Amino acid sequence: MNHTMQDLIVTAFGFVASMVTAVVLLLVEEHLGFAFYSLMLWFVIPVGAILSGFVAAGGYYLGSILFGHKPTRLLLINMVLVSVGTFFTIYWLSYISLEIDGKSVSEFVPFSQYMDIVLQHQTMEFRFKGAKVGTTGEMGGFGYVTAALQVIGFAIGSVSMFFYLSALPYCQKCSKYLKAKAKQLRYSADSDNFMAMVKNVASHFDGDQLQEAIEIHGKFGEAENPKGGYLNSTLERKQCPVCKVNWLKFSAQKLAGNEWEDINELQFARFHQGELRP
């Protein structure tokens, strides 16, 4: 199956997921009185639309994993168009289902005019820690600005899904995404020993001695976070389900307050043709 055909099939998965997302968002709005996709942070960041766009693009994830299809630039364009289409589909579904005195609004008002009325008469609530603290009243022409921000949010959500899929380890030979096989997690409270371990593991990565790297890492530190521990490292192994090529990734984190933060400088990965354990 060529890449164009795979793009079309995966796009079909994305289209179905987009339509389902639009229906769910509309039902939530009608039954709970809350348009999740309209949620804004600091009045300008369309977090609700970004998350909705990401979910709407979930069909692309499913299709790509099922068919082992790494996203192409053509698929990126499809993802953005379909995800943005989710925004307009929500309004379209509302438009064709709206009735006044038993008569469908769509028989008397064109969709463009309906959108104009809805956008200019929409209001925005201000909330602080979940509590309503005020409202804008009807927004008039500014409603188009918020709509534009939401469209951009849907697009950002789909682009985020594209880059997420693109970053997943992938076997070019077999056209398959790799499957998780094993993971080691080790903790330490000693930065000097920790850095010595990292250098040792990195040198074995450079020499393609990945089994030795796994054993070195497995013997280091503690499997559970010790008292005062503020560093951890992970070795993650994935494998192609067809040719069995292995992929090993090392990553490290440090404790900042109550959250673990990635140490981007201490991340590396490589493929390996031989057998690896565990």
C-alpha positions as CSV (number, residue, x, y, z in Angstrom):
1,M,0.0,0.0,0.0
2,N,1.6,3.3,-1.1
3,H,1.9,6.3,1.2
4,T,-0.9,8.3,-0.5
5,M,-3.4,5.4,0.0
6,Q,-2.3,5.1,3.6
7,D,-2.7,8.8,4.1
8,L,-6.3,8.5,2.8
9,I,-7.2,5.6,5.0
10,V,-5.7,7.2,8.1
11,T,-7.5,10.5,7.2
12,A,-10.8,8.5,7.2
13,F,-10.1,7.4,10.8
14,G,-9.4,11.0,11.6
15,F,-12.6,12.2,10.0
16,V,-14.8,9.7,11.9
17,A,-13.1,10.7,15.2
18,S,-13.6,14.4,14.4
19,M,-17.3,13.9,13.7
20,V,-17.7,11.9,17.0
21,T,-15.8,14.7,18.9
22,A,-18.1,17.4,17.4
23,V,-21.2,15.4,18.4
24,V,-19.9,14.9,22.0
25,L,-18.9,18.5,22.4
26,L,-22.4,19.6,21.2
27,L,-24.2,17.2,23.5
28,V,-22.1,18.5,26.5
29,E,-22.9,22.1,25.5
30,E,-26.7,21.4,25.2
31,H,-27.1,19.3,28.3
32,L,-24.6,21.0,30.7
33,G,-24.7,24.5,29.3
34,F,-20.9,24.6,28.9
35,A,-19.1,24.8,25.6
36,F,-15.8,23.1,26.5
37,Y,-14.1,24.1,23.3
38,S,-14.7,27.8,24.2
39,L,-12.6,27.6,27.4
40,M,-10.0,30.3,27.3
41,L,-7.1,30.9,29.6
42,W,-6.2,34.6,30.3
43,F,-8.7,35.5,27.6
44,V,-6.3,34.6,24.7
45,I,-5.1,31.0,25.1
46,P,-7.8,28.6,23.7
47,V,-7.0,25.7,25.9
48,G,-10.5,24.1,25.4
49,A,-10.1,24.3,21.6
50,I,-6.5,22.9,21.7
51,L,-7.6,19.9,23.8
52,S,-10.7,19.4,21.6
53,G,-8.5,19.5,18.5
54,F,-6.1,17.0,20.0
55,V,-9.0,14.6,20.8
56,A,-10.5,15.2,17.4
57,A,-7.2,14.1,15.9
58,G,-7.2,10.9,17.9
59,G,-8.5,9.0,15.0
60,Y,-5.2,9.7,13.2
61,Y,-3.4,8.2,16.1
62,L,-5.5,5.0,15.9
63,G,-5.2,4.8,12.2
64,S,-1.4,5.4,12.2
65,I,-0.8,2.8,14.8
66,L,-3.1,0.2,13.2
67,F,-1.5,0.6,9.8
68,G,2.0,1.4,10.9
69,H,1.9,4.7,8.9
70,K,4.2,7.5,9.9
71,P,2.5,10.8,9.3
72,T,3.5,12.7,6.1
73,R,3.2,16.4,5.3
74,L,0.1,15.6,3.3
75,L,-1.4,13.9,6.3
76,L,-0.5,17.0,8.4
77,I,-2.5,19.2,6.1
78,N,-5.4,16.7,6.3
79,M,-5.2,16.7,10.1
80,V,-5.4,20.5,10.3
81,L,-8.3,20.8,7.9
82,V,-10.3,18.0,9.5
83,S,-9.6,19.3,13.0
84,V,-10.5,22.8,12.1
85,G,-13.6,21.4,10.4
86,T,-14.7,20.0,13.8
87,F,-15.2,23.6,15.0
88,F,-17.6,24.4,12.2
89,T,-19.3,21.0,12.4
90,I,-20.3,21.8,16.0
91,Y,-22.1,24.9,14.7
92,W,-23.5,23.1,11.7
93,L,-25.0,20.4,13.8
94,S,-26.5,23.0,16.1
95,Y,-27.8,24.9,13.1
96,I,-29.6,21.9,11.4
97,S,-31.1,20.7,14.7
98,L,-32.4,24.1,16.0
99,E,-36.1,24.5,15.8
100,I,-38.4,27.5,16.7
101,D,-42.1,26.8,17.0
102,G,-41.6,23.4,15.5
103,K,-39.9,24.9,12.3
104,S,-36.3,24.3,11.5
105,V,-34.2,27.5,11.5
106,S,-32.2,26.2,8.5
107,E,-35.3,26.6,6.3
108,F,-35.3,30.4,6.8
109,V,-31.7,31.4,7.7
110,P,-28.6,30.5,5.8
111,F,-25.7,29.0,7.8
112,S,-23.5,32.0,7.3
113,Q,-26.1,34.3,8.8
114,Y,-26.7,31.9,11.7
115,M,-23.0,31.9,12.5
116,D,-22.9,35.7,12.4
117,I,-25.8,35.9,14.8
118,V,-24.4,33.3,17.2
119,L,-20.9,34.8,17.2
120,Q,-22.0,38.4,17.8
121,H,-24.5,37.5,20.5
122,Q,-22.2,35.1,22.5
123,T,-21.0,36.1,25.9
124,M,-17.9,35.2,27.9
125,E,-17.8,34.4,31.6
126,F,-14.9,35.2,33.8
127,R,-14.1,32.6,36.4
128,F,-11.5,32.4,39.2
129,K,-10.8,29.0,40.8
130,G,-14.0,27.7,39.3
131,A,-16.2,30.5,40.7
132,K,-18.0,32.9,38.3
133,V,-16.8,36.5,38.9
134,G,-18.3,38.3,35.9
135,T,-19.4,38.3,32.3
136,T,-18.8,40.3,29.1
137,G,-22.3,40.6,27.9
138,E,-22.9,40.2,24.2
139,M,-19.5,40.5,22.5
140,G,-20.5,41.9,19.1
141,G,-17.7,41.9,16.5
142,F,-15.3,40.7,19.2
143,G,-17.1,37.3,18.9
144,Y,-15.2,36.8,15.7
145,V,-11.9,37.2,17.4
146,T,-12.7,34.5,20.0
147,A,-13.9,32.3,17.2
148,A,-10.7,32.8,15.3
149,L,-8.7,31.9,18.4
150,Q,-10.8,28.8,18.8
151,V,-10.1,27.8,15.2
152,I,-6.4,28.3,15.8
153,G,-6.7,26.2,18.9
154,F,-8.3,23.3,17.0
155,A,-5.4,23.5,14.5
156,I,-2.8,23.6,17.2
157,G,-4.4,20.4,18.7
158,S,-4.1,18.5,15.5
159,V,-0.5,19.7,14.9
160,S,0.4,18.5,18.4
161,M,-1.0,15.1,17.5
162,F,1.1,15.1,14.3
163,F,4.4,15.8,16.1
164,Y,3.5,13.3,18.9
165,L,3.1,10.6,16.2
166,S,6.2,11.7,14.4
167,A,8.3,11.5,17.6
168,L,7.2,7.9,18.4
169,P,10.0,5.3,17.6
170,Y,9.3,3.7,14.2
171,C,10.8,0.9,12.2
172,Q,11.4,2.2,8.7
173,K,12.2,-1.2,7.3
174,C,8.9,-2.8,8.4
175,S,6.7,0.4,8.5
176,K,5.7,-0.4,12.1
177,Y,5.5,1.6,15.3
178,L,7.5,-0.1,18.0
179,K,5.9,-1.8,21.0
180,A,6.9,-1.4,24.6
181,K,8.8,-4.4,26.0
182,A,10.5,-3.3,29.3
183,K,11.4,-0.4,31.5
184,Q,13.9,0.2,34.3
185,L,13.4,3.0,36.7
186,R,16.2,3.9,39.2
187,Y,16.5,6.6,41.9
188,S,19.4,8.3,43.5
189,A,20.3,10.9,46.2
190,D,23.9,11.1,45.1
191,S,24.6,13.5,42.1
192,D,28.2,12.4,41.7
193,N,27.4,8.7,41.4
194,F,24.4,9.5,39.3
195,M,26.5,11.4,36.7
196,A,29.2,8.7,36.8
197,M,26.4,6.2,35.9
198,V,25.1,8.4,33.1
199,K,28.5,8.7,31.6
200,N,29.1,4.9,31.8
201,V,25.7,4.1,30.2
202,A,26.3,6.7,27.5
203,S,29.7,5.3,26.6
204,H,28.1,1.8,26.2
205,F,25.4,3.4,24.0
206,D,28.1,4.9,21.8
207,G,29.7,1.5,21.5
208,D,26.4,-0.3,20.8
209,Q,26.9,-2.3,23.9
210,L,23.2,-1.9,25.0
211,Q,22.9,-5.1,27.0
212,E,25.8,-4.0,29.2
213,A,24.2,-0.6,29.5
214,I,20.9,-2.2,30.7
215,E,22.9,-4.3,33.3
216,I,24.8,-1.3,34.6
217,H,21.7,0.8,34.9
218,G,19.8,-2.0,36.6
219,K,22.4,-2.3,39.3
220,F,22.5,1.4,40.1
221,G,20.7,3.2,42.9
222,E,17.3,2.1,44.2
223,A,14.2,0.8,42.6
224,E,12.1,2.9,45.1
225,N,12.9,6.6,45.8
226,P,15.1,6.7,48.9
227,K,15.0,9.4,51.6
228,G,16.4,12.5,50.1
229,G,16.3,11.1,46.6
230,Y,16.0,13.8,44.0
231,L,17.3,12.2,40.8
232,N,15.9,9.3,38.7
233,S,16.7,7.7,35.4
234,T,14.8,5.4,33.1
235,L,15.8,2.9,30.4
236,E,12.9,2.2,28.1
237,R,13.1,-0.6,25.6
238,K,10.7,-1.0,22.6
239,Q,10.8,-3.5,19.8
240,C,9.5,-3.8,16.2
241,P,6.8,-6.5,16.2
242,V,8.0,-7.8,12.8
243,C,11.8,-7.7,12.5
244,K,12.4,-7.6,16.3
245,V,14.9,-4.7,16.1
246,N,15.2,-3.1,19.5
247,W,15.2,0.6,20.5
248,L,16.6,1.7,23.8
249,K,16.1,5.2,25.3
250,F,17.8,6.7,28.4
251,S,16.2,9.6,30.1
252,A,16.7,11.4,33.5
253,Q,14.7,13.6,35.8
254,K,15.3,15.8,38.8
255,L,12.8,16.6,41.6
256,A,11.7,20.3,41.6
257,G,9.4,20.8,44.6
258,N,6.8,18.1,44.2
259,E,7.2,17.6,40.5
260,W,9.7,15.5,38.5
261,E,11.2,17.6,35.6
262,D,13.0,16.1,32.6
263,I,16.7,16.8,32.2
264,N,16.8,17.3,28.5
265,E,20.6,17.2,28.3
266,L,20.6,13.7,29.7
267,Q,18.5,11.9,27.0
268,F,19.7,9.6,24.3
269,A,18.5,6.6,22.3
270,R,19.5,4.2,19.6
271,F,18.4,1.2,17.6
272,H,20.0,-2.2,18.1
273,Q,19.8,-5.3,15.9
274,G,20.7,-7.9,18.5
275,E,18.8,-9.5,21.3
276,L,18.3,-7.5,24.5
277,R,17.1,-8.5,28.0
278,P,14.9,-7.8,29.8
